[in-house]
Amino acid sequence: TRSELMTVMTAGMAHVSGSIMAAYIAFGIEARHLLTAVIMTAPGTIMMAKILEPETEVPETLGGVKVDIPRTDVNVLDAAARGTSDGLYLMLNVIAMLVSFIALIALINGLFGWIHGGVAWFPATLQTVLGWIFRPIAWVMGVPWHDSGAVGALLGERMVINEFIAYAHLGPLKGSLDPVSFTIATFALCGFANLSSVGIQIGGIGALAPERKHDLARLGFRAMIAGTLANFLSATLAGILL
């Protein structure tokens, strides 16, 4: 159903992979906070997905389902060849979507920069605008007001670019930010919810289920928002408990 698809997409947006955590730890992010964030975000992911896309259909898997997997390969070589071909198709879809979405973001930032050149008060990038929007949200999550500008900018950067760059910029701030602010930022940034991930999901999941590409496109930005809210919910809980 659309609601189930929304849940799958939101789960991808609201979490990070284990393999990339090593890079975040190298930036100075605490491993215990990353692991806790991933676990804490799971229930919030389901809740936000169901709030933004309530279940209105009857799932095919309701009450159980018998999965019949037909044998499509005659031997190991045939399976390896098909797996390689399918994997390449999936990879090319993801790369193409990623390139196009990054180019779109660069186009928007270029337009902002051009206007900023003539109108000094106009924001220079989309990240700046989102940073302004996220500043009060960071404060509501528990970040002291004097740190909310820096954390809000990181949240905007995560949404426009990705969490890898945001964590890379968060690491050097460990000494200047309040420990509570640093921890809340760690929880809030711990997810793949960014504009590029919308393209990645459309390309990746769309390659596996081409007949659902229209649904993926309709739900993409909503899933990004749901994933972001799930991360913010975990960060808020962390702020309450700290």
C-alpha positions as CSV (number, residue, x, y, z in Angstrom):
1,T,0.0,0.0,0.0
2,R,1.0,3.7,-0.3
3,S,1.3,3.9,3.5
4,E,3.6,0.8,3.7
5,L,5.7,2.3,0.9
6,M,5.9,5.6,2.8
7,T,7.1,3.7,5.9
8,V,9.8,2.0,3.9
9,M,11.0,5.3,2.4
10,T,10.8,7.1,5.7
11,A,12.9,4.4,7.4
12,G,15.6,4.9,4.8
13,M,15.4,8.7,5.3
14,A,15.5,8.6,9.1
15,H,18.5,6.2,9.6
16,V,22.1,5.9,8.6
17,S,24.0,2.8,7.6
18,G,26.5,1.1,10.0
19,S,29.3,1.3,7.5
20,I,29.2,5.2,7.3
21,M,29.2,5.5,11.1
22,A,33.0,5.0,11.2
23,A,33.5,8.2,9.2
24,Y,31.2,10.2,11.6
25,I,33.2,8.8,14.6
26,A,36.4,10.0,12.9
27,F,34.9,13.5,12.8
28,G,34.6,13.4,16.6
29,I,31.0,12.3,17.0
30,E,30.4,9.9,19.9
31,A,29.6,6.3,18.8
32,R,27.2,5.7,21.7
33,H,25.1,8.7,20.6
34,L,25.0,7.5,17.0
35,L,24.0,3.9,18.0
36,T,21.4,5.2,20.4
37,A,20.0,7.6,17.8
38,V,19.5,4.9,15.2
39,I,17.6,2.6,17.7
40,M,15.5,5.5,19.2
41,T,14.4,6.7,15.8
42,A,12.8,3.4,14.7
43,P,9.5,3.9,16.5
44,G,9.3,7.6,15.6
45,T,9.9,6.6,11.9
46,I,6.8,4.4,11.9
47,M,4.7,7.0,13.7
48,M,5.7,9.9,11.4
49,A,5.1,7.8,8.3
50,K,1.7,6.8,9.4
51,I,0.7,10.4,10.5
52,L,1.7,11.8,7.1
53,E,0.4,8.9,5.0
54,P,-2.3,7.1,7.1
55,E,-3.2,3.5,6.1
56,T,-6.5,3.6,4.1
57,E,-6.0,0.4,2.1
58,V,-6.0,-3.3,3.0
59,P,-2.4,-4.6,2.9
60,E,-1.9,-7.8,0.9
61,T,0.2,-9.2,3.7
62,L,-2.6,-8.7,6.3
63,G,-2.8,-11.8,8.4
64,G,0.2,-13.5,6.6
65,V,1.2,-14.2,3.1
66,K,2.7,-17.1,1.3
67,V,5.7,-16.1,-0.8
68,D,6.4,-18.2,-3.8
69,I,9.8,-17.4,-5.3
70,P,10.2,-18.9,-8.8
71,R,13.6,-20.2,-9.9
72,T,14.8,-17.9,-12.6
73,D,18.4,-19.0,-12.9
74,V,19.7,-22.4,-14.2
75,N,23.0,-22.3,-12.2
76,V,25.4,-20.2,-10.2
77,L,26.9,-18.5,-13.3
78,D,23.5,-17.5,-14.6
79,A,22.6,-16.1,-11.2
80,A,25.9,-14.2,-11.0
81,A,25.4,-12.7,-14.4
82,R,21.8,-11.7,-13.7
83,G,22.8,-10.2,-10.3
84,T,25.6,-8.2,-11.9
85,S,23.3,-6.9,-14.6
86,D,20.5,-5.9,-12.1
87,G,23.1,-4.4,-9.7
88,L,24.6,-2.3,-12.5
89,Y,21.1,-1.1,-13.5
90,L,20.3,-0.2,-9.9
91,M,23.6,1.7,-9.5
92,L,23.3,3.7,-12.7
93,N,19.7,4.7,-11.7
94,V,20.9,5.9,-8.3
95,I,23.9,7.8,-9.8
96,A,21.7,9.4,-12.5
97,M,19.1,10.6,-9.9
98,L,21.9,11.8,-7.6
99,V,23.6,13.8,-10.3
100,S,20.3,15.4,-11.4
101,F,19.2,16.4,-7.9
102,I,22.6,17.8,-7.0
103,A,22.5,19.8,-10.2
104,L,19.0,21.1,-9.3
105,I,20.2,22.2,-5.9
106,A,23.3,23.9,-7.5
107,L,20.9,25.7,-9.9
108,I,18.8,27.0,-7.0
109,N,21.9,28.1,-5.0
110,G,23.2,29.8,-8.1
111,L,20.0,31.8,-8.5
112,F,20.1,32.7,-4.8
113,G,23.8,33.8,-5.2
114,W,23.0,35.9,-8.2
115,I,20.2,37.7,-6.4
116,H,22.4,38.1,-3.3
117,G,25.0,39.8,-5.5
118,G,22.6,42.6,-6.2
119,V,20.5,42.5,-3.0
120,A,22.8,42.2,0.0
121,W,20.2,41.1,2.5
122,F,18.9,38.3,0.3
123,P,20.2,34.8,1.5
124,A,23.1,33.5,-0.6
125,T,22.2,29.8,-0.5
126,L,19.2,27.6,0.2
127,Q,21.1,26.3,3.3
128,T,21.0,29.7,4.8
129,V,17.2,30.0,4.4
130,L,16.7,26.5,6.0
131,G,19.2,27.5,8.7
132,W,17.0,30.4,9.7
133,I,13.9,28.2,9.6
134,F,15.6,25.5,11.7
135,R,17.0,27.9,14.4
136,P,13.8,28.1,16.5
137,I,13.2,24.4,15.9
138,A,16.7,23.7,17.3
139,W,15.9,25.8,20.3
140,V,12.6,23.9,20.9
141,M,14.5,20.6,20.8
142,G,16.6,21.9,23.8
143,V,19.5,23.7,22.2
144,P,20.4,26.9,24.1
145,W,19.6,30.0,22.1
146,H,23.2,31.1,21.8
147,D,24.0,27.7,20.0
148,S,20.7,27.5,18.0
149,G,22.1,29.5,15.0
150,A,25.0,27.1,14.5
151,V,22.9,24.0,15.0
152,G,20.1,25.4,12.8
153,A,22.7,26.0,10.0
154,L,23.9,22.4,10.3
155,L,20.3,21.1,10.1
156,G,19.8,23.2,6.9
157,E,23.0,21.9,5.5
158,R,22.0,18.3,6.2
159,M,18.7,18.8,4.3
160,V,20.2,20.5,1.3
161,I,23.5,18.6,0.9
162,N,23.8,15.5,3.2
163,E,24.5,14.5,6.8
164,F,28.1,13.6,6.0
165,I,29.0,17.2,5.3
166,A,26.9,18.3,8.3
167,Y,28.8,16.0,10.6
168,A,32.1,17.0,9.1
169,H,31.3,20.6,10.1
170,L,29.8,19.6,13.5
171,G,33.0,17.8,14.6
172,P,35.2,21.0,14.8
173,L,32.4,22.7,16.9
174,K,32.7,20.2,19.7
175,G,34.9,22.5,21.8
176,S,32.8,25.6,21.2
177,L,29.2,24.2,21.5
178,D,27.5,23.4,24.8
179,P,27.8,19.6,25.4
180,V,24.0,19.4,25.3
181,S,23.8,21.3,22.0
182,F,26.4,18.9,20.5
183,T,24.5,15.8,21.6
184,I,21.2,17.1,20.4
185,A,22.7,18.0,17.0
186,T,24.2,14.5,16.8
187,F,20.7,13.0,17.2
188,A,19.0,15.5,14.9
189,L,21.5,14.9,12.1
190,C,21.5,11.1,12.3
191,G,19.6,10.3,9.1
192,F,19.7,10.4,5.3
193,A,16.8,12.8,5.0
194,N,18.0,15.2,2.4
195,L,17.0,16.3,-1.1
196,S,19.5,14.0,-2.8
197,S,18.1,11.0,-1.0
198,V,14.7,11.7,-2.6
199,G,16.4,11.1,-6.0
200,I,18.3,8.1,-4.6
201,Q,15.1,6.4,-3.4
202,I,13.2,7.1,-6.6
203,G,16.1,5.6,-8.6
204,G,16.9,2.7,-6.2
205,I,13.5,1.5,-5.2
206,G,12.1,2.4,-8.6
207,A,14.6,0.1,-10.2
208,L,13.3,-2.8,-8.0
209,A,9.7,-1.9,-8.5
210,P,9.3,0.2,-11.8
211,E,5.5,0.1,-11.5
212,R,5.6,2.1,-8.3
213,K,7.8,5.0,-9.6
214,H,4.9,7.4,-9.7
215,D,4.1,6.6,-6.1
216,L,7.7,7.0,-5.1
217,A,7.8,10.5,-6.8
218,R,4.6,11.5,-5.0
219,L,5.9,10.4,-1.6
220,G,9.5,11.4,-1.9
221,F,9.5,14.8,-0.3
222,R,6.9,13.7,2.2
223,A,9.1,10.8,3.3
224,M,12.0,13.3,3.6
225,I,9.9,15.5,5.9
226,A,8.8,12.4,7.9
227,G,12.4,11.2,8.3
228,T,13.5,14.7,9.4
229,L,10.7,14.9,12.0
230,A,11.6,11.4,13.3
231,N,15.2,12.6,13.8
232,F,14.0,15.7,15.5
233,L,11.7,13.7,17.8
234,S,14.7,11.6,18.9
235,A,16.8,14.7,19.4
236,T,14.0,16.3,21.5
237,L,13.8,13.2,23.7
238,A,17.6,13.2,24.1
239,G,17.4,16.9,25.1
240,I,14.8,16.1,27.8
241,L,16.9,13.2,29.2
242,L,20.2,15.1,29.2
